Amino acid sequence: MANHPIEGLMDTIMTNIKTMVDVNTVVGTPVTGPDGTLIIPVSTVSYGFGVGGSEFEKKNPGNAGSEPLFGGGYGGGANVKPIAFLVVSNGNIKLLPVTPETSPVNKIIDMVPEVIDKVNCAVSAVADKMKEKKSDCKCDCNVDVVD
């Protein structure tokens, strides 16, 4: 049995969508500034499409064995909206939203690298202090020293 014409329409749509959908559409190609700053655009992408078709009976039924008439169409659209830029500079990463509206989530994401650095620093300081106190200990017990 031959393929139905609607299958051809669907194949055309899916092929076109595959050519439009790319990872670089959501996370864009990085751009390097003159000072070495790396800027990465981030976008949201949404697609929609529809397909429809119908078969019609022939007005002249004398042509037995021929396929019925087919009419169909398709349409679609895409929306790409830039939402932020990731800026990598001097070992720091910042998220710069395109809109001036900043949500608490965006603020938390911006603070994550700083918080991690502070936690690492605090843990290192405590570990160093514990090593000093253990080296002062004259017993060979395995007890941790805590202030």
C-alpha positions in Angstrom: 0.0 0.0 0.0 1.4 3.4 -1.0 2.0 6.1 1.7 -0.9 8.4 2.4 -0.4 12.1 1.4 -0.7 13.1 5.1 2.5 11.1 5.8 4.4 13.2 3.3 3.2 16.4 5.0 4.3 15.1 8.4 7.7 14.1 7.0 8.2 17.5 5.5 7.3 19.2 8.8 9.5 16.9 10.9 12.5 17.5 8.5 12.1 21.2 8.7 11.8 21.2 12.5 15.0 19.0 12.8 16.9 21.6 10.8 15.6 24.4 13.1 16.2 22.6 16.4 19.8 22.9 17.5 21.5 23.1 20.9 22.9 26.4 19.7 19.3 27.7 19.7 18.9 27.4 23.4 22.5 27.8 24.6 24.1 30.0 22.0 27.6 30.1 20.5 30.0 31.7 23.0 31.5 35.0 22.1 34.9 36.1 23.5 35.4 39.7 24.3 38.7 41.6 23.8 39.5 41.2 27.5 39.0 37.4 27.4 35.5 37.6 28.9 33.3 34.7 27.6 29.6 35.6 26.9 27.1 32.8 26.3 23.6 33.7 25.3 20.7 31.6 26.7 17.2 31.5 25.2 13.9 29.8 25.5 12.6 28.1 22.4 9.0 27.0 21.7 7.6 25.4 18.5 4.1 24.5 17.4 2.7 23.0 14.3 -0.5 21.6 12.9 -1.4 19.3 10.0 -4.7 18.5 8.5 -6.1 16.8 5.5 -9.2 15.3 3.9 -10.1 12.9 1.1 -12.9 13.7 -1.3 -14.9 11.5 -3.5 -14.5 12.0 -7.2 -17.4 13.6 -9.1 -17.0 11.1 -11.9 -17.3 7.6 -10.4 -16.5 6.0 -13.8 -12.8 5.9 -13.1 -12.9 2.9 -10.8 -9.7 1.9 -9.1 -8.1 5.3 -8.9 -7.3 7.0 -5.6 -9.7 9.5 -4.1 -8.8 13.2 -4.2 -6.8 14.6 -1.3 -6.5 18.1 0.1 -4.3 19.0 3.0 -2.1 21.6 4.5 0.2 22.4 7.4 1.5 25.3 9.3 3.7 26.1 12.2 5.7 28.6 14.1 8.6 29.1 16.4 9.4 31.5 19.1 13.0 32.2 20.3 13.2 34.5 23.3 16.6 35.5 24.8 16.4 35.3 28.5 20.0 35.7 29.9 23.7 35.8 29.3 26.2 33.7 31.1 29.4 35.8 31.6 32.6 34.0 32.4 35.3 36.5 33.5 38.4 36.0 35.7 37.2 32.6 37.0 33.8 34.0 38.0 30.5 33.1 36.3 27.5 35.4 36.4 24.0 35.1 35.1 22.8 38.4 33.6 19.1 38.3 32.8 17.9 40.2 29.8 14.8 41.6 31.5 15.3 43.9 34.5 12.9 41.7 36.5 15.0 39.4 38.7 13.4 36.7 40.6 14.7 35.2 43.9 15.8 32.1 42.0 18.0 34.3 39.7 19.5 36.0 42.7 20.3 32.6 44.3 21.9 31.3 41.1 24.1 34.5 41.0 25.1 33.9 44.7 26.0 30.2 44.3 29.7 30.6 43.2 30.3 33.1 46.1 28.7 30.8 48.7 30.7 27.8 47.5 33.9 29.8 47.7 33.0 30.9 51.3 32.1 27.4 52.4 35.3 26.0 50.9 37.3 28.7 52.7 35.6 28.0 56.0 36.0 24.2 55.7 39.7 24.7 54.9 40.2 26.9 57.9 38.6 24.4 60.2 40.6 21.6 58.7 43.8 23.5 59.2 42.9 24.3 62.8 42.1 20.7 63.5 45.4 19.5 62.0 47.3 21.9 64.3 45.5 20.7 67.4 46.0 17.0 66.4 49.7 17.6 66.0 49.8 19.1 69.5 48.2 16.0 71.0 50.7 13.6 72.6 48.4 10.6 72.7 47.9 8.2 69.8 44.1 8.1 70.1 41.9 8.8 67.1 39.7 11.4 68.7 38.8 14.6 66.7 39.5 17.8 68.5 36.5 20.2 68.3 36.3 23.8 69.7 
